[in-house]
Amino acid sequence: MEKHIPGLCEMEDIELLDLAIDHKDQKAWTELIKRYYTKVSATVYRIFGYDSEAEDIVQEVFMELAKCAGNFRRDSQFSTFLYRVSVNTAFRYIKRKTSKDIVCDSVELLVDSLALEKNGDCILEAGERAAMVNSVLKTLSPDKRMAIVLFEVENLTLKEISDLLKAPLQTVWSRIYNARKEMYDKIFGNMKKQR
Amino acid sequence: MAQIKKHLEIEEIIAFSDGNLELLPHMQDHIRNCSKCSFMIRNYDFMRHAVTTNRHISHFPDQKKIEALSDASFKILHGDVTTEKHESSPLSIFIRGWTSSIIKPLTAATAAVLLAAIIYAGFLSTASSDGTMDTPIAASDMERTAVSYEKPEIKISVPESPAVKEKDVVLKTGRSKIRTLAPTYIGMSPDKNSVLMKDGKIKVSVMSGDDFRINIKDRFTVRVLGTSFILDSSSERFSVEVIRGLVEVVDSFDNSVTPLSEKMSKTYQISPEKVEPRPVSAGKKRKIEDKDENERKLFVTPDASFLTQGREALDSGKKGAALQLFIMELERGEKKETALFEVSRIYANEGSNSKIIELFDAYNNVLNSGKLYKEELLIRGCYAQHRAESKDRTFCTQYIDEFPRGYKRNEIMELMNDEK
């Protein structure tokens, strides 16, 4: 009987990684990137928001993966490992880039939009809503922003967030709590003032 | 009734939205009549909804970028193996360079050549639902792969007729993947709609949205509603352990449906009788009491939940029936925590401390996922352990840990200190 020879696209992630590292097979590496590019992009966009910078983070994730692929201990799924790399890279990027001088002009814009939508005068497009949410999220400190995004958007548990961000459970919870409070105050506090 | 003027604080709104705050009747009245508070609750829900739903953007990979990215990252991957130190293009330069106009034409040209090769290899690439691209591979690649890679783990389709598969075999069916964790008897059903399994152990990973069913020994059907779980089936028992997502186990014996969510597991006895007995032992004392109870009539609403029926049975003085009904609610109903509370209350009234401990151990997942009665249940468990003179103080320590400001904290601390 003829032996079935698996193609790259039929292989498991770990097999591709082994090929790329041990046998220096670039096609296997490309296949791996191809397989996960969409997922990594989705993760980064969810964490960072759809932005021109997000594209750079996605690329940075794969560079980071190349650097630390040798450290992958095989005690978890490759996808889990890559997810951690994605989150950590995005977090580092946010920490590096977030400046305290972010002006809240965008928040005022958001308040106007929300007021319009609530009054039924205008229904916001999905893109506009996303931009709006990003604007407020970007005004949060990196720690709070990561915590609330991982909790609300990525649907991770407190324990998972605590492991990822290497922060105690209680700290993670208070970051989420304060982030929600801050966002609420920023959006609706301003709205009240305007009235 | 005089309306309470105190408005809700944002802290209370957040807790309410998370399900951690139960509104008392006077608070409910207040919210109904207070435009400010109802406006705040609506706003908070609106904001939370906006955060949760507006950041999911589907993105399709650009082949050129992937190829260019692969080139650059592959060099990094072998940075310390290959001696390419003369190349002075660090990561940051590459990333900036991609968007700059100097490198872009070069990378684009390289990518275009590689892209052409990929298109030649298989124009009809299929995009699977998890976003990966399954591109047919060139014959030369397959040959090279076969020579360079010798790992035995190969994905094959689930056999059409059931057969024993060895440990660590990866089987594919549609978008889903089954890995055998022990030698397993497995195959497709004749109608090709479900996977049949007899003895063995498998780990199943299913893409969300797939209609995927596994039939165990023509009795249990595991309907997959989520992503990943482990099935262990032997001649005597069958267990399901959910790693991620949600599954439903349908028992054809009585058509019962048991939903299992993340980190939950359940074991069934495979015997002509029903599923495994739960640790609700019927002692001699209760039998005597039941005898008295039988003299009265039992009134229950036919279509009501087990919980309601249990309460009605309790009102009719049928403690035994009530217990059974509460257990049914615990097993299959929605208000598991309330049912656990009711059962434990019956045991507490009886002074059956060991039964309380046994009950809480058996339904530890309900206890731990509880919100409304958790504090009360832990206190009850702690006192039961104390009165039963058990050396185990799990419920006491859990109470102290989880409710550092609990109203029984000092009392329980004293209790624990005295014992020391």
Interface residues (C-beta under 8 A of the other chain):
Chain A: H4 I5 P6 G7 L8 C9 E10 M11 E12 E15 D18 L19 A20 I21 H23 K24 D25 Q26 K27 W29 T30 I33 K34 R35 Y36 Y37 T38 K39 S41 A42 Y45 R46 G49 Y50 E55 D56 Q59 E60 F62 M63 L65 A66 K67 A69 L114 K118 A126 R129 A130 M132 V133 N134 L137 I148 V149 E152 V153 Y177 R180 K181 M183 Y184 D185 I187 F188
Chain B: I10 E11 I14 M40 N43 Y44 F46 M47 R48 A50 V51 T52 N54 R55 H56 I57 S58 H59 F60 P61 K65 I66 E67 L69 S70 D71 A72 S73 F74 I76 L77 H78 G79 V81 T82 L91 F94 I95 W98 T99 D130 G131 T132 M133 D134 T135 P136 I137 D141 M142 E143 R144 T145 A146 S148 Y149 K151 E153 I154 K155 I156 V170
